[in-house]
Amino acid sequence: MVVLVCVYTSSFAWSWGPLGWLIPSEIFPLDVRSAGQSIAVSVNLFFTFLIAQVFLSLLCTFKWGIFLFFAAWVMVMQAFVLLFIPETKAVPIEEMELVWTRHWFWKRYFKMQPMQNHINCCNNNNNTDLPSADQLIKLDSNLTSLKTAADSNSLQLTQNNITANSATLVQMG
């Protein structure tokens, strides 16, 4: 039993344990990051406390089956992460909102509203040098498609793509 506890603890510490701290620190936009992180930490500590309180009674009831119980929850967490948590590797904090707006599930809940409100606020202050929100979204879409094309080995940038983006930039200017 002691060996199983050691294996479980070391496996959890190397895999799922840090994710409760890492994912919230990466996924929240800058304007709500501190509030989101504090809620995530509170929930994490509450469930840690809850598991610590019920572990011994579950161990006495399930015996070695408690490890199967926690293994089942790890499988549920694995499925959740694979389906619902987008990859954030090499994504700057400022672009996290775009990650959520492009995800197959979360895009129906996340809109580009904060960026549009900021731009509209700036445009209302007689800053005519700034492009509109629609122009920025179109430019972002064009630049994303160009980056995707440049990153993949099967596609190459063509003179037409460069000309189309140059025309878009000239129109926005």
C-alpha positions in Angstrom: 0.0 0.0 0.0 2.9 2.4 0.8 4.4 1.7 -2.6 1.1 2.6 -4.3 0.8 5.8 -2.4 4.4 6.8 -3.4 3.7 5.9 -7.0 0.5 7.9 -7.0 2.1 10.9 -5.3 5.1 11.1 -7.6 3.0 10.5 -10.7 0.6 13.2 -9.8 3.4 15.7 -8.8 5.0 15.2 -12.2 1.9 15.4 -14.4 -1.5 16.8 -13.2 -0.4 18.5 -9.9 1.1 21.6 -11.4 -1.6 22.1 -14.0 -4.0 23.5 -11.5 -1.5 26.4 -11.1 -0.2 26.6 -14.6 -3.3 26.6 -16.8 -5.1 29.5 -14.9 -2.0 31.6 -15.0 -2.0 31.3 -18.9 -5.6 31.4 -19.9 -7.0 34.5 -18.3 -6.9 37.8 -20.2 -4.7 40.5 -18.6 -7.7 42.6 -17.3 -9.1 39.7 -15.2 -5.9 37.7 -14.6 -5.5 38.5 -10.9 -9.2 37.8 -10.0 -9.2 34.6 -12.1 -6.0 33.4 -10.6 -7.2 34.0 -7.1 -10.5 32.1 -7.7 -8.5 29.3 -9.3 -6.2 29.1 -6.3 -9.1 29.1 -3.8 -10.9 26.3 -5.7 -7.6 24.3 -5.9 -7.0 24.7 -2.1 -10.6 23.8 -1.3 -10.5 20.6 -3.3 -7.1 19.7 -1.8 -8.6 20.1 1.6 -11.6 18.1 0.7 -9.5 15.2 -0.7 -7.3 15.3 2.5 -10.4 15.0 4.7 -12.0 12.1 2.9 -9.0 10.1 1.8 -8.6 8.0 4.9 -12.3 7.1 5.1 -12.2 6.2 1.3 -9.1 4.2 1.8 -10.7 2.2 4.6 -13.8 1.6 2.5 -12.3 0.9 -1.0 -8.9 -0.4 0.2 -6.7 -0.6 -3.0 -9.8 0.3 -5.1 -9.2 4.0 -4.1 -6.4 4.1 -6.6 -8.8 2.9 -9.4 -11.2 5.6 -8.3 -8.5 8.3 -8.7 -7.3 6.7 -11.9 -10.8 7.1 -13.3 -10.8 10.8 -12.4 -7.4 11.2 -14.1 -9.0 9.7 -17.3 -11.9 12.1 -17.1 -9.4 15.0 -16.7 -7.4 13.7 -19.7 -10.5 13.7 -21.9 -11.4 17.2 -20.7 -8.0 18.6 -21.4 -7.8 17.0 -24.8 -11.2 18.2 -25.9 -11.6 21.6 -24.2 -8.2 23.1 -23.3 -6.5 24.8 -26.3 -2.7 24.7 -26.8 -1.1 27.8 -25.4 2.5 27.0 -26.2 4.3 30.1 -27.7 1.1 32.2 -27.5 1.7 35.7 -26.0 -0.5 36.7 -23.1 -2.0 39.5 -25.2 -3.3 37.0 -27.7 -5.0 34.6 -25.4 -8.4 36.0 -26.2 -7.8 35.0 -29.8 -7.0 31.4 -28.8 -10.4 31.1 -27.1 -12.3 32.8 -29.9 -10.9 30.2 -32.4 -11.4 27.1 -30.3 -14.2 24.8 -31.6 -16.1 24.8 -28.3 -15.3 28.0 -26.6 -15.8 30.3 -29.6 -19.5 30.5 -28.9 -18.8 32.0 -25.5 -15.9 34.3 -26.3 -16.3 37.3 -28.6 -13.8 40.0 -29.6 -15.9 42.5 -27.6 -13.1 44.0 -25.3 -10.9 44.9 -28.2 -13.7 46.4 -30.2 -14.9 48.4 -27.2 -11.4 49.8 -26.7 -11.0 50.7 -30.3 -14.5 52.3 -30.4 -13.6 54.3 -27.2 -10.4 55.5 -28.8 -12.2 56.4 -32.1 -14.8 58.4 -30.1 -11.9 60.5 -28.7 -11.2 61.8 -32.2 -8.3 59.5 -32.8 -8.8 59.2 -36.5 -5.4 57.5 -37.0 -6.6 54.2 -35.6 -8.2 51.6 -37.8 -11.7 50.3 -37.0 -12.3 47.1 -35.2 -13.5 45.4 -38.3 -10.3 46.4 -40.2 -8.2 45.0 -37.3 -10.1 41.7 -37.2 -9.7 41.4 -41.0 -6.0 42.2 -40.9 -5.5 39.7 -38.0 -7.3 37.0 -40.1 -5.1 37.8 -43.1 -1.9 37.8 -41.1 -2.9 34.5 -39.4 -3.5 32.9 -42.8 -0.2 34.2 -44.0 1.6 32.9 -40.9 0.0 29.5 -41.3 1.0 29.4 -45.0 4.6 30.4 -44.1 4.8 27.8 -41.3 3.6 24.9 -43.3 6.1 23.2 -45.7 3.3 22.4 -48.2 2.3 26.0 -48.9 4.5 28.9 -50.0 3.8 32.6 -49.9 2.9 33.9 -53.3 3.1 37.3 -54.7 -0.7 37.5 -54.7 -1.0 37.0 -51.0 1.7 39.7 -50.3 -0.1 42.1 -52.7 -3.5 41.5 -51.1 -2.1 42.1 -47.6 -0.2 45.2 -48.8 -3.5 46.5 -50.3 -5.3 45.9 -47.0 -2.6 47.8 -45.1 -2.7 50.7 -47.6 -6.5 50.9 -47.2 -6.3 50.9 -43.5 -3.5 53.5 -43.4 
